Amino acid sequence: MYRSFLALRYIKSRPVNLISIGGVMLGVAVLIVVTAVMDGFQERVRAVVRGNLSHLAIVPKSLDLPEVSVLAARIKADEPRVVGIAPMVALPVGYVYDDGRRGALRVMDKSVHVMTAIGLDWDLEKRIESELERRHGPGALDGGLQVLAKSDSADPFGSPRAKSVERAPVMVSRSFLEYFHGKLSKEGLESFLEKDLQITTLVESKDASGQGSIAPENKNFVISAIYDGGDQAEDRARVIFRRLDLVEIGHLRSTWHELRVWLDDYEEAQAVKLAMLARYPYLHVETWEDQRADFLRAVKTEKVLLVIVLSFIVLLGGFIILATLTLIVVEKTRDIGVLAALGASRGGILSIFLRNGFMIGVIGAVLGLGLGALLTENLDNIKEFFEGYDIDLFPPDIYLFTEIPTVWSWPTVAVIMGGSVLVAFLAGLLPALRASRLDPVAALRHE
Amino acid sequence: MSEQPLPDPAAVEPASAVAAAAATPAPALERPVLLSARGLTKSYKLGGARLEVLRGVDLDVREGEILAVLGKSGCGKSTLLHVLGWLDKADAGEIRYEGQDRNGLPASERARQRNRVMGFVFQFYHLMPELTALENVLVPAMIRYDGGGWRAHRHAVTERARALLAMVGLGPRMGHRPAELSGGERQRVAIARALVNQPRFLLCDEPTGNLDGRTAEDVRALLWGLNRTHGQTMVIVTHDARLAGEAHRVVHIADGRIVAGASADAFVPTLPTSREVPAAQGPPAP
């Protein structure tokens, strides 16, 4: 009992302990904020990646593709975890414009913004999304494409599909438009609807001798909708067509390049992938994580690195505790002798200073939890505050998102707090051992 | 371990009254030996040299006596007190208490028994600066009940600590910290602290050595009053011949040995007949 009592008194009576407590508090708070942001960031990134891709992508190994409907029906029959399958085609295209930009390709005296034209079956994908939302509630495909503005109230591509692909409807992203026209309001975005967009496609052709060649072809399309895919860089280089329009525009030999597959539970993507690979040797199957593996790994590595670097703050707090407790033990040498004279055992004296370190750790960790929670809760306010001084803490063009995403994870917080208390405890070990090994008689004579 | 019946501190007169009554000697001529030390030796390593502080000390402490150990500074009297109080361990020899040698016990066991049987009073008080007077007095009791029982004893022990502080005349000041108390007051707190666990022995190391004449006399009177009213057994080491002269019995220590007033001596109260130590019993010139 006297051990906790004295440990607490020693902490209270020595303002220098506030530095130790402050060190632990700061370390815990920073770690909590950073892990919350990084977890939130990672979760949002994964949702965006997942939303822009499908849970699985099936690509045939040869160009002799079976009929889509036949293959899709077979997969669905074989694999009950599959909710929906939609075909997709993709084609490299260019957006040609006059003024040069950094990073743009120059062709003759024009600049070319290289993009991927993607052909989707919009209706089919919307039906799959509805089915997923029916099963898992709204936002089941959180992170997917959001249509910001469209000409037609029902279908972003307008309906029905025209006979000709001249001036076919296309969907471009907000970040694509903002890349060329600066920041746009909702009205600004809507003013682009129904506007023409000239796109250069590469078209396969065969001459009389049967020699194949690829030639560029300029075509005008109409912007029928504007979307936001959440991933600024990806969105900027992506223009979306109706699949069958794009097949015709590009003179594509195959009506599908990839099957987009959605599962009941995306966590099972890896398992379903392995089952499919075993079942259909003529198909490549990739999960959404495989498709952006490098990016996702980079995000994860960034988080781990940050946590490691910031853990040094806690370690530093530990060294402060070590230093101040060593100081206190020297200062308290005579009291330690007195305690021994009054009957305290070596173990008791050891325990006083161990508790001292431990209590500093606990107090620091609890205060750090409070500070960390406060900061995490008000991160967007803090961001705005700094924006007032023209400091952009979280530029959306780098970090994909406009608000700072955070995830509060109690297990992570518990590990941070527990780790910090452990560091504090260990930091107290050396001074405590020193105190317990003092010769009580010599300690009594200490001036 | 048997315990001395709790002297009811409330029954003790206030310090001033104790001072007035201090001169009455204990009546008994022959009292049982409570603590018996034989052949104590102790040496320290000082730099490369070996410093022999105790060179075979035999000493008995009898129940209810005030035993003064008189010697010059550096003669080993503090070391003797520490060894007698099981704070320091003699290199050789034994200290029998209740029929058992306590010197050879393991450190943790000596600490446990020291807490219950010994009460230390130091020249420089050695109070804990961050604790109030009352908390300082409670520390030995907290240590005693550390393994358990604090909750059960807390109330009684706190009451006892309050009563002890009242007895030493500090009733109204028990919430003060040592820095707010005078030297004499601090020593009274230290005495109350030494008594809180009802020790068999009060071991005082120059208890008045840091106090001026008037305050020193008050503290002395307080100690003597404790002995008179409760029969508190005390060992006081001092270089102050006048203080020693007030004790029931004086032994002289020089060069690590008892040189006069040997332990085999009968319990002969030296009070009040001789306040001066006879020249013949003085320590030999170095």
HADDOCK unambig.tbl for C-alpha pairs under 7 A between the chains (distance, minus, plus):
assign (segid A and resid 1 and name CA) (segid B and resid 142 and name CA) 6.30 0.50 0.50
assign (segid A and resid 1 and name CA) (segid B and resid 146 and name CA) 5.14 0.50 0.50
assign (segid A and resid 2 and name CA) (segid B and resid 139 and name CA) 6.80 0.50 0.50
assign (segid A and resid 2 and name CA) (segid B and resid 142 and name CA) 5.24 0.50 0.50
assign (segid A and resid 2 and name CA) (segid B and resid 143 and name CA) 5.97 0.50 0.50
assign (segid A and resid 2 and name CA) (segid B and resid 146 and name CA) 6.66 0.50 0.50
assign (segid A and resid 9 and name CA) (segid B and resid 130 and name CA) 6.63 0.50 0.50
assign (segid A and resid 13 and name CA) (segid B and resid 130 and name CA) 6.38 0.50 0.50
assign (segid A and resid 335 and name CA) (segid B and resid 128 and name CA) 6.48 0.50 0.50
assign (segid A and resid 338 and name CA) (segid B and resid 126 and name CA) 6.63 0.50 0.50
assign (segid A and resid 341 and name CA) (segid B and resid 87 and name CA) 5.88 0.50 0.50
assign (segid A and resid 341 and name CA) (segid B and resid 120 and name CA) 6.96 0.50 0.50
assign (segid A and resid 342 and name CA) (segid B and resid 115 and name CA) 5.44 0.50 0.50
assign (segid A and resid 342 and name CA) (segid B and resid 140 and name CA) 5.59 0.50 0.50
assign (segid A and resid 343 and name CA) (segid B and resid 111 and name CA) 4.51 0.50 0.50
assign (segid A and resid 343 and name CA) (segid B and resid 112 and name CA) 5.72 0.50 0.50
assign (segid A and resid 343 and name CA) (segid B and resid 114 and name CA) 5.39 0.50 0.50
assign (segid A and resid 343 and name CA) (segid B and resid 115 and name CA) 4.07 0.50 0.50
assign (segid A and resid 343 and name CA) (segid B and resid 140 and name CA) 6.96 0.50 0.50
assign (segid A and resid 343 and name CA) (segid B and resid 143 and name CA) 6.82 0.50 0.50
assign (segid A and resid 344 and name CA) (segid B and resid 111 and name CA) 6.08 0.50 0.50
assign (segid A and resid 344 and name CA) (segid B and resid 143 and name CA) 6.14 0.50 0.50
assign (segid A and resid 345 and name CA) (segid B and resid 108 and name CA) 5.43 0.50 0.50
assign (segid A and resid 345 and name CA) (segid B and resid 111 and name CA) 5.57 0.50 0.50
assign (segid A and resid 441 and name CA) (segid B and resid 88 and name CA) 6.70 0.50 0.50
